[in-house]
Amino acid sequence: MDIRNIAIIAHVDHGKTTLVDVLLRQSGAFRANQQVAERALDSNDLERERGITILAKCTSVVWKDTRINIVDTPGHADFGGEVERIMSMVDGVVVLVDAAEGPMPQTKFVLGKALKLGLRPIVVVNKVDKPEQRAYAVQDEVFDLFAALDASAEQLDFPTLFASAKKGWAAADPEGPQTGMAPLFDLICAHVPAPNVKETGPFAMLATTLEADPYLGRLLTGRISSGVVRPNMAIKALSRDGRSIETARVTKVLAFRGLERVPLDEARAGDIVALAGLTRATVADTLCAPDVTTPIPAQPIDPSTLAITFSINDSPLAGQEGDKVTSRMVRDRLMRETEGNVAIRVTETEEKDAFEVAGRGELQLAVLIETMRREGYEMSISRPRVLFQTDPETGNRLEPIEEITVDVDEEYSGAVVDKLSQRKAVLVEMRPSGGGKQRLVFHAASRGLIGYFGEFMTDTRGTGVMNRVFHAFEPYRGPIPTRYTGVLISTEGGSSVAYALWNLEERGPLFIGPGEKVYPGMIIGEHSRGNDLDVNPLKGKQLTNIRAAGKDDAVTLTPPIRMTLERAISYIGDDELVEVTPQSIRLRKRFLDPHERKREARRAAAG
């Protein structure tokens, strides 16, 4: 049977996973009456809740005697570590673009990786059923993007289809015929080349993704480059520099068929399979027959740009909500994460109970923290800090710069430009994007964007859309102002009292409601001025036996601000932590004792 291997790449929310659902349905991978979850490939709880793809998934369909292996890739640049490796196991890409929004930053990020590898794309302009669609204009924008990314003449001559994945059709014209996905299947079979592999020769495969299965152990997925693999066959793993890592027997060869993994007696060159049986091999290693000595070249991984310190939860409420609280448990879990996620780096710090975790961005690190808290872990998380590099020629400090694309209503563009300019961002493009909206493109330092998203949503009344992608390392841009306000810090421990909170409201917005557990050193609100203020949220009303002339004031509280994990991490200052447990997200000072806080502040000012 002929094989075609393709990846579907697109910006977040342009319809990738919906398109894969339709291809599976129309190729007969599901029975007509089979109950299948919407966005079937987004299997992880967090993916379903956030509506994004975090982990790359493989599936396959059969169309007219051709097996099409499809890889659904993440659109967020934070999960780019997945994308870079996946490109090496496919022979073509389907670039999916929204017919109203046009090409977006993450489309550009992933497409650049695909074009560098010489893949010839197929462009699908999706969502042409939207009333605001501008299909042909978007097709021209895609061509301009290809040209800007130095596409070859062959890559620029790309075929285009217009589609509505939601309604289940694709055609050469935006108007239809709206008969089904057959034009896309036929185009993939005709345009994407068969895998360039050796049918004969010793077995070799580059591991591109890794996951842990509770029954089978480590599962390494990749495309077989040469030869044949069978269960119980002896293989070895070679690192990128050719060192032998381990020798083992293959316990299972699994192929992707529809939504299921099917065990095979034999898999041949060109097919995408998952192998079980290895205990130490990881992503970017070559799995091969024992007589192979040279590894398959692997893509280098982009550098980490942000680091966060994970430490044990040492607050007075520690251990009350989670069952995994020791530093050994946190360390083991982080080390397990690095096995499957090569874009994350964990190092132990000088403090015995803390670990520095470096990654691509706030979203990637927040997803890791959210996953861990759902597994029962309690942790303290520091403010993210940017990882600098040194220019080898000049010795100057270099910092990560991101390209930010902002779509806002015209009336709010002034506020966005003003705020980002204060954070040392440079405006590189400004143009109308239709419908009374403007598209602004900035180059901004990563550290200036920490904590900006909440402000951005306030400034644009929740209507703005902001997308970020790593641009380059550039010379340090100087100091950037961070939070302008202080915080309200509890001086007492216990349950908060409504009357006390009512009196504190004039000091600034609160983060807690009545009856919530607090402890000394916990942050319960934002001070309206620039300094921190110690307050008592437990102070009840003084009762006397003298009847008041007027009736008692009824206590009516403003609803507190509830911090999401991402917002809490970006809100805190350098001397503050986020306490994360399975049930709560609390903000606190690093040093709970007020005298110790003053000592540290003096030491920091002197140093």
KOLDRENGU-139240 format. One record per residue (C-alpha): residue number from 1; x, y, z. Coordinates in steps of 0.25 Angstrom, whole numbers, always signed. Layout:
BEGIN
nr NUM	x X	y Y	z Z $
...
//
This chain:
BEGIN
nr 1	x +0	y +0	z +0 $
nr 2	x +5	y +14	z -3 $
nr 3	x +8	y +23	z +8 $
nr 4	x +7	y +38	z +10 $
nr 5	x +12	y +45	z +23 $
nr 6	x +7	y +59	z +25 $
nr 7	x +6	y +69	z +37 $
nr 8	x -5	y +79	z +38 $
nr 9	x +0	y +93	z +43 $
nr 10	x -8	y +105	z +46 $
nr 11	x -9	y +116	z +56 $
nr 12	x -17	y +114	z +69 $
nr 13	x -32	y +112	z +67 $
nr 14	x -31	y +112	z +51 $
nr 15	x -38	y +99	z +51 $
nr 16	x -27	y +88	z +50 $
nr 17	x -33	y +78	z +60 $
nr 18	x -47	y +80	z +54 $
nr 19	x -41	y +77	z +40 $
nr 20	x -35	y +64	z +45 $
nr 21	x -48	y +60	z +51 $
nr 22	x -55	y +62	z +37 $
nr 23	x -44	y +54	z +30 $
nr 24	x -45	y +42	z +40 $
nr 25	x -60	y +42	z +38 $
nr 26	x -61	y +43	z +23 $
nr 27	x -50	y +33	z +21 $
nr 28	x -58	y +23	z +28 $
nr 29	x -49	y +22	z +40 $
nr 30	x -61	y +23	z +49 $
nr 31	x -74	y +15	z +47 $
nr 32	x -86	y +23	z +43 $
nr 33	x -93	y +22	z +57 $
nr 34	x -80	y +22	z +65 $
nr 35	x -80	y +32	z +77 $
nr 36	x -67	y +40	z +76 $
nr 37	x -63	y +52	z +85 $
nr 38	x -63	y +66	z +77 $
nr 39	x -48	y +69	z +74 $
nr 40	x -45	y +55	z +76 $
nr 41	x -30	y +56	z +76 $
nr 42	x -30	y +66	z +87 $
nr 43	x -30	y +55	z +97 $
nr 44	x -23	y +62	z +109 $
nr 45	x -33	y +69	z +119 $
nr 46	x -25	y +82	z +118 $
nr 47	x -26	y +82	z +103 $
nr 48	x -41	y +81	z +104 $
nr 49	x -43	y +92	z +114 $
nr 50	x -34	y +102	z +107 $
nr 51	x -38	y +98	z +93 $
nr 52	x -23	y +97	z +89 $
nr 53	x -14	y +85	z +84 $
nr 54	x -2	y +83	z +94 $
nr 55	x +4	y +70	z +90 $
nr 56	x +5	y +65	z +75 $
nr 57	x -3	y +54	z +71 $
nr 58	x -3	y +43	z +60 $
nr 59	x -14	y +37	z +53 $
nr 60	x -16	y +31	z +39 $
nr 61	x -27	y +29	z +29 $
nr 62	x -28	y +20	z +16 $
nr 63	x -32	y +27	z +3 $
nr 64	x -33	y +19	z -10 $
nr 65	x -22	y +9	z -6 $
nr 66	x -13	y +20	z +0 $
nr 67	x -10	y +21	z +15 $
nr 68	x -9	y +35	z +19 $
nr 69	x -2	y +37	z +33 $
nr 70	x -6	y +50	z +38 $
nr 71	x +1	y +58	z +50 $
nr 72	x -7	y +69	z +57 $
nr 73	x +3	y +79	z +62 $
nr 74	x +2	y +89	z +73 $
nr 75	x +0	y +104	z +68 $
nr 76	x +6	y +111	z +81 $
nr 77	x +20	y +115	z +80 $
nr 78	x +22	y +110	z +94 $
nr 79	x +20	y +96	z +90 $
nr 80	x +30	y +98	z +78 $
nr 81	x +39	y +87	z +83 $
nr 82	x +28	y +77	z +78 $
nr 83	x +27	y +84	z +65 $
nr 84	x +41	y +84	z +61 $
nr 85	x +44	y +70	z +62 $
nr 86	x +31	y +65	z +55 $
nr 87	x +34	y +72	z +42 $
nr 88	x +46	y +62	z +41 $
nr 89	x +36	y +50	z +40 $
nr 90	x +26	y +56	z +29 $
nr 91	x +28	y +58	z +14 $
nr 92	x +18	y +69	z +13 $
nr 93	x +10	y +79	z +20 $
nr 94	x -5	y +85	z +20 $
nr 95	x -4	y +99	z +24 $
nr 96	x -18	y +103	z +29 $
nr 97	x -21	y +118	z +29 $
nr 98	x -34	y +125	z +34 $
nr 99	x -41	y +132	z +23 $
nr 100	x -44	y +144	z +31 $
nr 101	x -32	y +145	z +40 $
nr 102	x -21	y +142	z +30 $
nr 103	x -7	y +136	z +33 $
nr 104	x -4	y +139	z +48 $
nr 105	x +9	y +138	z +56 $
nr 106	x +9	y +123	z +59 $
nr 107	x +6	y +120	z +45 $
nr 108	x +18	y +127	z +41 $
nr 109	x +27	y +120	z +52 $
nr 110	x +23	y +106	z +48 $
nr 111	x +23	y +109	z +33 $
nr 112	x +37	y +114	z +34 $
nr 113	x +42	y +101	z +40 $
nr 114	x +35	y +93	z +29 $
nr 115	x +40	y +102	z +18 $
nr 116	x +55	y +101	z +23 $
nr 117	x +53	y +85	z +22 $
nr 118	x +49	y +87	z +7 $
nr 119	x +35	y +82	z +9 $
nr 120	x +25	y +86	z -2 $
nr 121	x +12	y +91	z +5 $
nr 122	x -3	y +90	z +1 $
nr 123	x -11	y +103	z +6 $
nr 124	x -25	y +101	z +11 $
nr 125	x -32	y +114	z +13 $
nr 126	x -42	y +109	z +24 $
nr 127	x -55	y +115	z +30 $
nr 128	x -60	y +121	z +16 $
nr 129	x -74	y +120	z +22 $
nr 130	x -71	y +132	z +31 $
nr 131	x -79	y +145	z +27 $
nr 132	x -66	y +153	z +28 $
nr 133	x -57	y +143	z +20 $
nr 134	x -48	y +149	z +9 $
nr 135	x -43	y +136	z +3 $
nr 136	x -35	y +141	z -9 $
nr 137	x -28	y +153	z -1 $
nr 138	x -24	y +143	z +9 $
nr 139	x -18	y +134	z -2 $
nr 140	x -10	y +146	z -6 $
nr 141	x -5	y +148	z +8 $
nr 142	x -1	y +134	z +9 $
nr 143	x +8	y +136	z -4 $
nr 144	x +14	y +148	z +2 $
nr 145	x +17	y +141	z +15 $
nr 146	x +24	y +129	z +7 $
nr 147	x +32	y +140	z -1 $
nr 148	x +36	y +146	z +13 $
nr 149	x +41	y +133	z +18 $
nr 150	x +50	y +131	z +6 $
nr 151	x +42	y +119	z +0 $
nr 152	x +48	y +113	z -13 $
nr 153	x +41	y +115	z -26 $
nr 154	x +35	y +101	z -25 $
nr 155	x +29	y +104	z -11 $
nr 156	x +23	y +117	z -16 $
nr 157	x +16	y +109	z -27 $
nr 158	x +6	y +103	z -16 $
nr 159	x -8	y +98	z -19 $
nr 160	x -19	y +104	z -11 $
nr 161	x -33	y +99	z -7 $
nr 162	x -44	y +106	z +0 $
nr 163	x -51	y +99	z +11 $
nr 164	x -61	y +99	z +23 $
nr 165	x -56	y +88	z +32 $
nr 166	x -68	y +90	z +41 $
nr 167	x -77	y +87	z +30 $
nr 168	x -68	y +76	z +24 $
nr 169	x -65	y +81	z +10 $
nr 170	x -53	y +86	z +2 $
nr 171	x -53	y +91	z -13 $
nr 172	x -44	y +99	z -23 $
nr 173	x -54	y +110	z -21 $
nr 174	x -59	y +117	z -9 $
nr 175	x -74	y +115	z -14 $
nr 176	x -72	y +100	z -15 $
nr 177	x -77	y +90	z -19 $
nr 178	x -79	y +86	z -5 $
nr 179	x -79	y +71	z -6 $
nr 180	x -68	y +66	z +3 $
nr 181	x -53	y +65	z +6 $
nr 182	x -50	y +57	z -6 $
nr 183	x -42	y +68	z -13 $
nr 184	x -33	y +70	z -1 $
nr 185	x -30	y +54	z -1 $
nr 186	x -28	y +54	z -16 $
nr 187	x -18	y +66	z -15 $
nr 188	x -10	y +60	z -3 $
nr 189	x -8	y +47	z -11 $
nr 190	x -4	y +54	z -24 $
nr 191	x +4	y +66	z -18 $
nr 192	x +11	y +60	z -6 $
nr 193	x +23	y +51	z -10 $
nr 194	x +24	y +36	z -4 $
nr 195	x +34	y +35	z +7 $
nr 196	x +48	y +36	z +3 $
nr 197	x +53	y +23	z +10 $
nr 198	x +61	y +11	z +8 $
nr 199	x +52	y -2	z +7 $
nr 200	x +64	y -11	z +9 $
nr 201	x +76	y -9	z +19 $
nr 202	x +77	y -10	z +34 $
nr 203	x +65	y -4	z +42 $
nr 204	x +67	y +11	z +46 $
nr 205	x +57	y +21	z +52 $
nr 206	x +58	y +35	z +58 $
nr 207	x +50	y +36	z +71 $
nr 208	x +42	y +49	z +70 $
nr 209	x +32	y +48	z +81 $
nr 210	x +32	y +41	z +94 $
nr 211	x +21	y +37	z +104 $
nr 212	x +19	y +28	z +116 $
nr 213	x +9	y +17	z +116 $
nr 214	x +5	y +11	z +129 $
nr 215	x +5	y -3	z +123 $
nr 216	x +16	y -3	z +112 $
nr 217	x +26	y +7	z +118 $
nr 218	x +33	y +17	z +109 $
nr 219	x +27	y +18	z +95 $
nr 220	x +36	y +25	z +85 $
nr 221	x +29	y +29	z +72 $
nr 222	x +36	y +32	z +59 $
nr 223	x +36	y +29	z +44 $
nr 224	x +44	y +17	z +40 $
nr 225	x +55	y +22	z +30 $
nr 226	x +60	y +8	z +26 $
nr 227	x +58	y -7	z +28 $
nr 228	x +47	y -14	z +35 $
nr 229	x +44	y -15	z +50 $
nr 230	x +37	y -27	z +57 $
nr 231	x +33	y -30	z +72 $
nr 232	x +44	y -37	z +79 $
nr 233	x +55	y -32	z +70 $
nr 234	x +68	y -27	z +77 $
nr 235	x +71	y -12	z +74 $
nr 236	x +80	y -1	z +80 $
nr 237	x +78	y +14	z +83 $
nr 238	x +89	y +24	z +78 $
nr 239	x +90	y +38	z +83 $
nr 240	x +91	y +50	z +73 $
nr 241	x +107	y +49	z +75 $
nr 242	x +107	y +34	z +72 $
nr 243	x +108	y +29	z +86 $
nr 244	x +101	y +16	z +89 $
nr 245	x +91	y +18	z +100 $
nr 246	x +85	y +4	z +102 $
nr 247	x +81	y -9	z +95 $
nr 248	x +68	y -15	z +97 $
nr 249	x +57	y -24	z +90 $
nr 250	x +45	y -18	z +84 $
nr 251	x +33	y -22	z +92 $
nr 252	x +22	y -16	z +83 $
nr 253	x +21	y -9	z +70 $
nr 254	x +9	y +0	z +69 $
nr 255	x +3	y +7	z +57 $
nr 256	x -7	y +18	z +57 $
nr 257	x -21	y +14	z +51 $
nr 258	x -32	y +24	z +52 $
nr 259	x -32	y +28	z +67 $
nr 260	x -26	y +14	z +72 $
nr 261	x -12	y +8	z +73 $
nr 262	x -12	y -5	z +66 $
nr 263	x -1	y -15	z +69 $
nr 264	x +7	y -20	z +57 $
nr 265	x +15	y -33	z +53 $
nr 266	x +23	y -24	z +44 $
nr 267	x +25	y -10	z +40 $
nr 268	x +33	y -5	z +28 $
nr 269	x +41	y +7	z +24 $
nr 270	x +32	y +20	z +22 $
nr 271	x +22	y +16	z +32 $
nr 272	x +20	y +24	z +45 $
nr 273	x +20	y +15	z +57 $
nr 274	x +22	y +15	z +73 $
nr 275	x +32	y +5	z +79 $
nr 276	x +31	y -1	z +93 $
nr 277	x +43	y -8	z +100 $
nr 278	x +53	y +3	z +102 $
nr 279	x +56	y +9	z +116 $
nr 280	x +66	y +20	z +114 $
nr 281	x +65	y +25	z +99 $
nr 282	x +58	y +38	z +97 $
nr 283	x +54	y +48	z +87 $
nr 284	x +65	y +51	z +76 $
nr 285	x +71	y +38	z +78 $
nr 286	x +73	y +28	z +66 $
nr 287	x +67	y +14	z +69 $
nr 288	x +74	y +4	z +60 $
nr 289	x +79	y -10	z +57 $
nr 290	x +91	y -14	z +65 $
nr 291	x +101	y -13	z +53 $
nr 292	x +97	y +2	z +50 $
nr 293	x +108	y +12	z +55 $
nr 294	x +103	y +26	z +50 $
nr 295	x +91	y +33	z +56 $
nr 296	x +81	y +40	z +47 $
nr 297	x +83	y +55	z +48 $
nr 298	x +73	y +62	z +57 $
nr 299	x +68	y +76	z +58 $
nr 300	x +74	y +84	z +69 $
nr 301	x +64	y +90	z +79 $
nr 302	x +62	y +105	z +80 $
nr 303	x +67	y +111	z +93 $
nr 304	x +59	y +113	z +106 $
nr 305	x +55	y +127	z +108 $
nr 306	x +49	y +127	z +122 $
nr 307	x +52	y +120	z +136 $
nr 308	x +43	y +118	z +148 $
nr 309	x +47	y +113	z +162 $
nr 310	x +39	y +101	z +167 $
nr 311	x +41	y +100	z +182 $
nr 312	x +33	y +92	z +193 $
nr 313	x +21	y +98	z +199 $
nr 314	x +25	y +103	z +213 $
nr 315	x +13	y +112	z +216 $
nr 316	x +5	y +109	z +229 $
nr 317	x -5	y +102	z +221 $
nr 318	x +4	y +93	z +214 $
nr 319	x +0	y +78	z +212 $
nr 320	x -15	y +81	z +215 $
nr 321	x -20	y +80	z +201 $
nr 322	x -10	y +71	z +193 $
nr 323	x -3	y +58	z +196 $
nr 324	x +10	y +61	z +189 $
nr 325	x +18	y +71	z +196 $
nr 326	x +32	y +67	z +198 $
nr 327	x +44	y +72	z +190 $
nr 328	x +47	y +58	z +186 $
nr 329	x +33	y +56	z +180 $
nr 330	x +34	y +69	z +172 $
nr 331	x +48	y +66	z +167 $
nr 332	x +44	y +52	z +162 $
nr 333	x +32	y +58	z +155 $
nr 334	x +40	y +69	z +148 $
nr 335	x +51	y +59	z +144 $
nr 336	x +40	y +50	z +138 $
nr 337	x +35	y +63	z +130 $
nr 338	x +48	y +65	z +124 $
nr 339	x +49	y +51	z +118 $
nr 340	x +37	y +54	z +109 $
nr 341	x +38	y +69	z +107 $
nr 342	x +51	y +73	z +102 $
nr 343	x +47	y +88	z +102 $
nr 344	x +48	y +88	z +117 $
nr 345	x +61	y +88	z +125 $
nr 346	x +62	y +85	z +140 $
nr 347	x +74	y +89	z +149 $
nr 348	x +75	y +88	z +164 $
nr 349	x +78	y +101	z +171 $
nr 350	x +87	y +104	z +183 $
nr 351	x +75	y +104	z +192 $
nr 352	x +72	y +89	z +196 $
nr 353	x +57	y +89	z +193 $
nr 354	x +56	y +97	z +180 $
nr 355	x +58	y +94	z +165 $
nr 356	x +59	y +103	z +153 $
nr 357	x +51	y +100	z +141 $
nr 358	x +54	y +106	z +128 $
nr 359	x +44	y +106	z +116 $
nr 360	x +39	y +114	z +104 $
nr 361	x +29	y +123	z +110 $
nr 362	x +19	y +126	z +121 $
nr 363	x +8	y +117	z +115 $
nr 364	x +17	y +104	z +114 $
nr 365	x +21	y +106	z +129 $
nr 366	x +7	y +109	z +133 $
nr 367	x +2	y +96	z +127 $
nr 368	x +13	y +88	z +134 $
nr 369	x +9	y +94	z +147 $
nr 370	x -6	y +92	z +145 $
nr 371	x -4	y +77	z +141 $
nr 372	x +4	y +75	z +154 $
nr 373	x -6	y +81	z +163 $
nr 374	x -17	y +72	z +157 $
nr 375	x -8	y +61	z +160 $
nr 376	x -8	y +65	z +175 $
nr 377	x +5	y +73	z +176 $
nr 378	x +7	y +85	z +185 $
nr 379	x +18	y +95	z +181 $
nr 380	x +23	y +109	z +182 $
nr 381	x +25	y +116	z +169 $
nr 382	x +34	y +129	z +167 $
nr 383	x +33	y +140	z +157 $
nr 384	x +38	y +136	z +143 $
nr 385	x +51	y +142	z +140 $
nr 386	x +57	y +143	z +126 $
nr 387	x +69	y +135	z +122 $
nr 388	x +80	y +144	z +116 $
nr 389	x +91	y +140	z +106 $
nr 390	x +105	y +146	z +104 $
nr 391	x +109	y +151	z +90 $
nr 392	x +122	y +143	z +87 $
nr 393	x +129	y +154	z +79 $
nr 394	x +126	y +166	z +87 $
nr 395	x +123	y +160	z +101 $
nr 396	x +110	y +168	z +102 $
nr 397	x +97	y +163	z +109 $
nr 398	x +87	y +158	z +99 $
nr 399	x +72	y +156	z +103 $
nr 400	x +61	y +149	z +96 $
nr 401	x +52	y +157	z +87 $
nr 402	x +38	y +153	z +83 $
nr 403	x +30	y +157	z +71 $
nr 404	x +16	y +161	z +76 $
nr 405	x +4	y +162	z +67 $
nr 406	x -8	y +170	z +73 $
nr 407	x -22	y +171	z +66 $
nr 408	x -30	y +182	z +73 $
nr 409	x -41	y +192	z +70 $
nr 410	x -36	y +205	z +65 $
nr 411	x -40	y +213	z +78 $
nr 412	x -31	y +204	z +87 $
nr 413	x -19	y +204	z +78 $
nr 414	x -13	y +217	z +84 $
nr 415	x -14	y +211	z +98 $
nr 416	x -7	y +198	z +94 $
nr 417	x +4	y +205	z +86 $
nr 418	x +7	y +214	z +99 $
nr 419	x +7	y +203	z +109 $
nr 420	x +16	y +194	z +100 $
nr 421	x +26	y +206	z +97 $
nr 422	x +27	y +208	z +112 $
nr 423	x +32	y +193	z +113 $
nr 424	x +43	y +196	z +102 $
nr 425	x +35	y +190	z +90 $
nr 426	x +37	y +195	z +76 $
nr 427	x +26	y +196	z +67 $
nr 428	x +30	y +190	z +53 $
nr 429	x +16	y +190	z +46 $
nr 430	x +3	y +196	z +47 $
nr 431	x -9	y +194	z +37 $
nr 432	x -24	y +193	z +36 $
nr 433	x -29	y +179	z +36 $
nr 434	x -43	y +181	z +33 $
nr 435	x -56	y +183	z +41 $
nr 436	x -51	y +195	z +49 $
nr 437	x -39	y +187	z +54 $
nr 438	x -24	y +190	z +53 $
nr 439	x -12	y +180	z +53 $
nr 440	x +0	y +185	z +61 $
nr 441	x +13	y +177	z +60 $
nr 442	x +24	y +179	z +71 $
nr 443	x +37	y +174	z +74 $
nr 444	x +38	y +174	z +90 $
nr 445	x +47	y +168	z +100 $
nr 446	x +41	y +156	z +107 $
nr 447	x +43	y +161	z +121 $
nr 448	x +35	y +173	z +117 $
nr 449	x +23	y +164	z +114 $
nr 450	x +23	y +157	z +127 $
nr 451	x +9	y +161	z +134 $
nr 452	x +5	y +170	z +122 $
nr 453	x -6	y +161	z +117 $
nr 454	x -16	y +165	z +128 $
nr 455	x -14	y +180	z +126 $
nr 456	x -15	y +177	z +111 $
nr 457	x -29	y +171	z +113 $
nr 458	x -33	y +183	z +122 $
nr 459	x -28	y +193	z +112 $
nr 460	x -36	y +187	z +100 $
nr 461	x -48	y +184	z +108 $
nr 462	x -46	y +169	z +106 $
nr 463	x -47	y +170	z +91 $
nr 464	x -32	y +170	z +87 $
nr 465	x -25	y +158	z +82 $
nr 466	x -10	y +157	z +85 $
nr 467	x +0	y +146	z +79 $
nr 468	x +14	y +144	z +82 $
nr 469	x +26	y +137	z +76 $
nr 470	x +41	y +136	z +78 $
nr 471	x +48	y +146	z +69 $
nr 472	x +63	y +146	z +73 $
nr 473	x +73	y +149	z +83 $
nr 474	x +77	y +164	z +83 $
nr 475	x +85	y +174	z +91 $
nr 476	x +79	y +177	z +105 $
nr 477	x +69	y +188	z +105 $
nr 478	x +71	y +194	z +119 $
nr 479	x +62	y +194	z +131 $
nr 480	x +47	y +192	z +129 $
nr 481	x +37	y +197	z +140 $
nr 482	x +29	y +185	z +146 $
nr 483	x +17	y +186	z +155 $
nr 484	x +14	y +200	z +160 $
nr 485	x +5	y +196	z +172 $
nr 486	x +8	y +190	z +186 $
nr 487	x +0	y +179	z +192 $
nr 488	x -8	y +176	z +204 $
nr 489	x -2	y +166	z +214 $
nr 490	x -9	y +159	z +225 $
nr 491	x -3	y +160	z +239 $
nr 492	x -12	y +149	z +245 $
nr 493	x -15	y +134	z +242 $
nr 494	x -29	y +128	z +242 $
nr 495	x -42	y +131	z +234 $
nr 496	x -45	y +144	z +228 $
nr 497	x -56	y +152	z +233 $
nr 498	x -66	y +160	z +224 $
nr 499	x -66	y +173	z +233 $
nr 500	x -51	y +174	z +233 $
nr 501	x -51	y +172	z +218 $
nr 502	x -61	y +182	z +216 $
nr 503	x -53	y +192	z +223 $
nr 504	x -41	y +188	z +215 $
nr 505	x -48	y +190	z +201 $
nr 506	x -44	y +205	z +201 $
nr 507	x -29	y +201	z +202 $
nr 508	x -30	y +194	z +188 $
nr 509	x -37	y +182	z +181 $
nr 510	x -36	y +169	z +189 $
nr 511	x -33	y +155	z +185 $
nr 512	x -40	y +147	z +195 $
nr 513	x -55	y +147	z +200 $
nr 514	x -60	y +144	z +214 $
nr 515	x -58	y +131	z +221 $
nr 516	x -45	y +128	z +214 $
nr 517	x -33	y +122	z +221 $
nr 518	x -21	y +133	z +222 $
nr 519	x -8	y +133	z +229 $
nr 520	x +2	y +143	z +233 $
nr 521	x +10	y +148	z +220 $
nr 522	x -1	y +144	z +211 $
nr 523	x -5	y +154	z +200 $
nr 524	x -20	y +157	z +201 $
nr 525	x -21	y +169	z +191 $
nr 526	x -14	y +180	z +183 $
nr 527	x -11	y +193	z +190 $
nr 528	x -16	y +205	z +183 $
nr 529	x -2	y +212	z +186 $
nr 530	x +12	y +208	z +182 $
nr 531	x +16	y +202	z +196 $
nr 532	x +12	y +189	z +203 $
nr 533	x +2	y +190	z +214 $
nr 534	x +1	y +180	z +226 $
nr 535	x -14	y +178	z +229 $
nr 536	x -23	y +169	z +238 $
nr 537	x -34	y +162	z +231 $
nr 538	x -39	y +155	z +243 $
nr 539	x -43	y +168	z +251 $
nr 540	x -58	y +167	z +255 $
nr 541	x -67	y +178	z +259 $
nr 542	x -66	y +182	z +274 $
nr 543	x -79	y +179	z +280 $
nr 544	x -85	y +187	z +292 $
nr 545	x -98	y +186	z +300 $
nr 546	x -101	y +201	z +296 $
nr 547	x -112	y +201	z +285 $
nr 548	x -107	y +210	z +273 $
nr 549	x -116	y +221	z +269 $
nr 550	x -116	y +216	z +254 $
nr 551	x -117	y +202	z +250 $
nr 552	x -104	y +194	z +247 $
nr 553	x -98	y +196	z +233 $
nr 554	x -101	y +184	z +225 $
nr 555	x -87	y +178	z +220 $
nr 556	x -88	y +178	z +204 $
nr 557	x -74	y +173	z +198 $
nr 558	x -69	y +175	z +184 $
nr 559	x -66	y +162	z +178 $
nr 560	x -51	y +158	z +180 $
nr 561	x -42	y +157	z +168 $
nr 562	x -39	y +142	z +165 $
nr 563	x -25	y +140	z +160 $
nr 564	x -23	y +129	z +149 $
nr 565	x -10	y +122	z +150 $
nr 566	x -4	y +130	z +138 $
nr 567	x -9	y +143	z +144 $
nr 568	x -3	y +140	z +158 $
nr 569	x +10	y +136	z +152 $
nr 570	x +12	y +148	z +144 $
nr 571	x +6	y +157	z +155 $
nr 572	x +16	y +154	z +166 $
nr 573	x +28	y +162	z +169 $
nr 574	x +42	y +157	z +171 $
nr 575	x +40	y +156	z +186 $
nr 576	x +27	y +148	z +185 $
nr 577	x +22	y +134	z +182 $
nr 578	x +10	y +127	z +177 $
nr 579	x +6	y +115	z +186 $
nr 580	x -1	y +105	z +177 $
nr 581	x -9	y +93	z +182 $
nr 582	x -19	y +84	z +176 $
nr 583	x -30	y +93	z +181 $
nr 584	x -25	y +107	z +183 $
nr 585	x -16	y +118	z +177 $
nr 586	x -11	y +127	z +187 $
nr 587	x -1	y +139	z +186 $
nr 588	x +9	y +141	z +198 $
nr 589	x +22	y +148	z +201 $
nr 590	x +35	y +139	z +200 $
nr 591	x +38	y +143	z +215 $
nr 592	x +25	y +142	z +223 $
nr 593	x +32	y +148	z +235 $
nr 594	x +31	y +164	z +234 $
nr 595	x +44	y +166	z +241 $
nr 596	x +51	y +157	z +232 $
nr 597	x +44	y +164	z +220 $
nr 598	x +50	y +177	z +225 $
nr 599	x +64	y +171	z +227 $
nr 600	x +64	y +165	z +212 $
nr 601	x +59	y +178	z +207 $
nr 602	x +70	y +186	z +213 $
nr 603	x +80	y +175	z +208 $
nr 604	x +75	y +176	z +194 $
nr 605	x +75	y +192	z +194 $
nr 606	x +90	y +191	z +199 $
nr 607	x +94	y +180	z +189 $
//
